[in-house]
């Protein structure tokens, strides 16, 4: 495993003495099972979820021993993953025999890891709950206008950690939104999702990262930190909230987890002295198309934005035999990846992406194979680099998670004895880039607590000319990592 999964970056390197001072008994290290080796995928994507808990009037002196540093008080241990072997440079018989041995060892190690827990597709309760959460939360999160991108997986893990830090009806609302019966089931589900999604073999990557950032002036319950490390691979840090040092330490951690796609150009969050804690959940996803676009076929054309504005954009072109959908109000087709799919949805003229997303079953319909048509798909895909910032407070409230925003009703007693504590803000920042080689995307979720005409129906040709607002879905198996709406490029 890369070094940044065993330690924080330079700004987060506490000395052993500092760690000892921070926790009294020393660091908490939780060993986890080996991670799954990476299967090549279509895009690079990052999601970061931050839940910020606030408290009233902590104040305090922020010039103490943590100023400019972050004390690591719980760091999960990530074992090394098998690396996909490089093909031999010289095609001798002996070289190919060694390569075959390495290849067999790689896949055996990968299968051993996958056999440790049930696969996602063999866990119907989780698969159904995740699909329901994704459908409902996506419809809520992507309501609105302009470009917008949402990662349901990032929010899922952030909410799972939130459930660990809350109690009573506050926790129950989170469990209900995720479809879990209790914490034990949620922990099992988190393990399955990690085994399903986490992958890194040197050719493409899907990485998940979790952490909790704690106010140095507040006492927290150690068992919760241990549970976060054990069940969610979450590191714990103490920082002087309300300082540039604390904000920079968090940004540096996010930048390292997301390979610089988020956090490298400034703060991801501005804390205050009343910030109790921050829960951060990252998702990084990178790979290329199964069949890259030929850049010699890329040429300028016009993209018409939702407001009618026309822009000259580079369009990538290809034609492939594949399956596609033609439903009431839209048509959809997927581009193959080296381990997943990226589906593009083109609404009919007069139908907006928001109209489609208003149906919570919309994403599920995209996977109904009985409606697929096999034929020729003619692709015209704009190269784009889009970003968005979503306010997720209405999304959480729409999911029934309301107590966390109410200082009189919220219950954070599993984490701390401080009262009252409540969730003050929730947002997700995301960015997606598409070119001839693949996709690169990033998202960060922040939650703060304060103490043309469609072809004929019988046609076997699907013209996916994405020259007007469209949607995309980045998927790993049955798990949807990102959903985006591109209104303008």
Secondary structure, 3 states (H helix, E strand, C coil): CCHHHCCCCHHHCCCHHHHHHHHCCCCECCECCCCCCCCCCCEEEEEEEEEEEEECCCCCCCCCCCCCCCEEEECCECCCCCCCCCCCCCCCHHHHHHHHHHHHHHHHHHHHHHCCCCCHHHCHHHHHHHHHHHHHHHHHHCCCCCCEEECHHHHHHHHHHHHHHCCHHHHHHHHHHHCCCCHHHHHHHHHHHHHHHCEECCCCEEEEEEEEEEECCCCCCHHHHHHHHHHHCEEEEEECCCCHHHHHHHHHHHHHHCCCCCCCCCCCCCCCCCEEEEEEEEEEEEEEECCCCCHHHCEEEEEECCCCCEEEEEEEEEEEEEEEEEECCEEEEEEEECCCEEEEEEECCCCCHHHHHCCCCHHHHCCCHHHEEEEEEEEEEECEEEEEEEECHHHHHHCCCCHHHCCCCCCCCCCCCCCCEEEEEEEEEEEEEECCCEEEEEEEEEEEECCCCCCCCCCCEEEEECCECEEEEEEECCEEEEEEEECCC
